[in-house]
Amino acid sequence: MNAEQELIRLVERNKEKYYRIAFAYVKNKDDALDIIHDTIVKALQKIDSLRKKEYLETWFYRILINESISNIRKSTNIVYFDELPEYQIPAAEDLDKEQYLTLYSAIDKLPPKLKTIVILRFFEDMKLDEIAEITSTKLSTVKARLYKALKLLQMEIKDTDYDY
């Protein structure tokens, strides 16, 4: 199987996961789909630059995250959480809609490097060493960024009236 075929199989197998990651950045269905499309096109165009096939998934994640961040930087269309339809907000037993809005709003305010760590760790349930590989950073840097992100999130939601 050649590299292009492997890439296509990888995308087909993980399309929901990739969509969730893109959506976590842009909070818009159409923009998330555009990011996925752009990521696939870029990956197919540059597949020959991939030296080792075993890094295909990590390489694709990097492209996806970079495309997501680029989209945010060039986008002037900002969607606020309170404007999202109710069905796009996941339900949990211990948090109501307003608490989710507060949490996701706080995550959205994080700098891109910290936001990436939070999304991959908590939305995609990745291990820290996997995140380090995907983001091309040291494990200690990932841990430090996660700690910093959690502290910033804690400070951001600290002033709410919720009992967590």
C-alpha positions in Angstrom: 0.0 0.0 0.0 1.4 3.4 -0.9 1.6 6.4 1.3 -1.4 8.1 -0.3 -3.6 5.1 0.2 -2.5 4.9 3.9 -3.3 8.5 4.4 -6.8 8.0 2.9 -7.4 5.0 5.2 -6.2 7.0 8.2 -8.5 9.9 7.4 -11.5 7.6 6.8 -10.8 5.8 10.1 -10.5 9.0 12.2 -12.6 11.5 10.4 -14.9 12.2 13.5 -11.8 12.7 15.7 -10.3 15.2 13.2 -13.6 17.0 12.9 -13.9 17.3 16.7 -10.4 18.8 16.9 -11.0 21.3 14.2 -14.4 22.2 15.6 -12.9 22.7 19.1 -10.8 25.5 17.5 -13.3 27.3 15.3 -16.7 26.5 16.9 -18.3 26.4 13.4 -19.3 23.4 11.4 -18.5 24.9 8.0 -15.1 26.2 9.1 -14.2 22.9 10.7 -15.0 21.1 7.5 -13.0 23.6 5.5 -10.0 23.0 7.9 -10.4 19.2 7.4 -10.5 19.7 3.6 -7.5 22.0 3.6 -5.6 19.6 5.9 -6.2 16.6 3.6 -5.3 18.6 0.5 -2.0 19.8 2.1 -1.2 16.3 3.4 -1.8 14.8 -0.1 0.4 17.4 -1.7 3.2 16.9 0.8 3.0 13.2 1.4 6.3 12.6 -0.4 8.0 14.7 2.2 7.1 12.2 4.9 10.2 10.2 5.6 8.9 7.5 7.8 5.4 5.9 7.3 5.0 5.2 11.0 4.8 8.9 11.7 1.9 9.4 9.3 -0.7 10.0 12.0 1.4 12.3 14.0 2.3 14.2 10.9 -1.3 14.6 9.9 -2.2 15.8 13.4 0.5 18.5 13.1 -1.0 19.7 9.8 -4.5 19.7 11.2 -3.5 21.7 14.3 -1.5 24.2 12.2 -4.4 24.6 9.8 -6.8 25.1 12.7 -4.6 27.8 14.2 -4.1 29.5 10.8 -7.8 29.6 10.3 -8.3 31.3 13.6 -5.6 33.9 12.8 -7.1 34.8 9.4 -10.7 34.5 10.4 -12.7 37.6 11.2 -15.9 35.6 11.7 -16.0 34.9 15.5 -18.8 32.8 16.9 -19.4 33.2 20.6 -20.6 30.3 22.7 -23.9 32.0 23.7 -24.7 32.2 20.0 -24.3 28.4 19.4 -27.4 26.3 19.1 -28.1 24.2 22.2 -27.5 20.9 20.4 -23.8 21.6 19.8 -23.1 21.8 23.5 -22.4 18.3 25.0 -24.4 17.2 27.9 -22.9 15.9 31.2 -24.6 14.9 34.4 -22.6 17.3 36.6 -22.5 20.4 34.4 -25.4 22.4 33.0 -25.4 24.5 29.7 -24.3 27.7 31.4 -21.3 26.0 33.1 -20.3 24.4 29.8 -20.4 27.8 28.2 -18.2 29.2 30.9 -15.7 26.4 30.6 -15.6 26.4 26.8 -15.4 30.2 26.7 -12.4 30.0 29.1 -10.7 27.4 26.9 -11.3 29.5 23.8 -9.4 32.4 25.4 -6.3 30.3 25.9 -3.3 31.0 23.7 -3.1 28.5 20.8 -0.2 26.4 22.2 -2.1 26.0 25.5 -5.4 25.4 23.8 -3.9 22.7 21.7 -2.6 20.8 24.7 -6.1 21.1 26.5 -8.0 19.9 23.4 -5.7 16.9 22.7 -5.6 15.9 26.4 -9.2 16.3 27.5 -11.2 16.3 24.3 -9.3 13.5 22.5 -8.0 11.8 25.7 -4.4 11.6 24.5 -1.5 10.8 26.7 1.0 13.5 27.3 3.8 11.7 25.4 1.5 11.4 22.4 0.8 15.2 22.6 4.6 15.9 22.9 5.1 13.9 19.7 2.3 15.6 17.8 3.3 19.1 18.8 7.0 18.4 18.4 7.8 19.5 21.9 9.5 17.9 24.9 7.3 16.0 27.4 8.3 18.5 30.1 7.1 21.4 28.0 3.8 19.7 27.4 3.4 19.2 31.1 4.3 22.8 31.9 1.9 24.1 29.3 -0.9 21.8 30.6 -0.3 23.0 34.1 -0.3 26.7 32.9 -3.5 26.1 30.9 -5.2 24.6 33.9 -4.2 27.5 36.1 -5.4 30.0 33.6 -8.7 28.1 33.2 -9.1 28.0 37.0 -8.5 31.7 37.3 -10.9 32.4 34.4 -13.8 30.5 35.9 -13.0 31.2 39.5 -15.3 34.3 39.6 -18.4 32.3 38.6 -21.0 31.3 41.1 -20.7 27.6 40.4 -19.7 25.0 42.9 -17.4 22.6 41.0 
